């Protein structure tokens, strides 16, 4: 550790714990082959727990340096940047009275990275959307989520939906339900899984009746994957009932 809060320092620390064997596994796991959703992504072989350990000393890193990490070709560099950014948003949110200007800067940086394709695999989305956009949008208009949801990009759409996990945890399900309804016709596996996951969380964390009400209305139009995820914690009789509606 050099003590420098720079992208280069983070990259150097990650390189020290990289494992070539893990890199091979991660390339397969995150579907980096031609035509797959992570096609062409580069891994150096650092697992998530090690990445989190590496970035701990980098709290307070300038946003410009985080942005450099997000623009790296290396997947683990981008994940490291997002984890650091999560911490910056948490700090800006915890500040007495909240540092709204800092929150705005963090949000703008994140959205710009999403739109230029730097948050471009499911782990990157899932590790960041609810922690960066979630706190910012919890008590604000959510138009930007519907703009992301209107994109063709798999990742922008997943960011829109996974952001709402923060709302679910606060007992607010409206935006999640609206986005899930919009995404019923998107049969891409990673969207179907996200839809089912968020619906399941509504049933677990907020109100099972809200989940079953959505299923009563939409189960016939749902893909098998989304329906399976959404009904995971229902009774076997309920699961069979909703499957029979397809």
Secondary structure, DSSP 8 states (H G I E B T S, - for coil): --S--SHHHHHHHHHHH--HHHHHHHHHHTT-STTSTTTT-B-----HHHHHHHHGGGTT--HHHHHHHHT-SBHHHHHHHHHHHHHHHHHHHHSTT--HHHHHHHHHHHHHHHHTT-S-SHHHHHTTHHHHHHHHHTTS--HHHHHHHTSS-HHHHHHHHHHTHHHHHTT--HHHHHHHHHGGG---HHHHHHHHHHHHHHHHHT-HHHHHHHHHHHGGGS-HHHHHHHTTTS-HHHHHHHHHT-
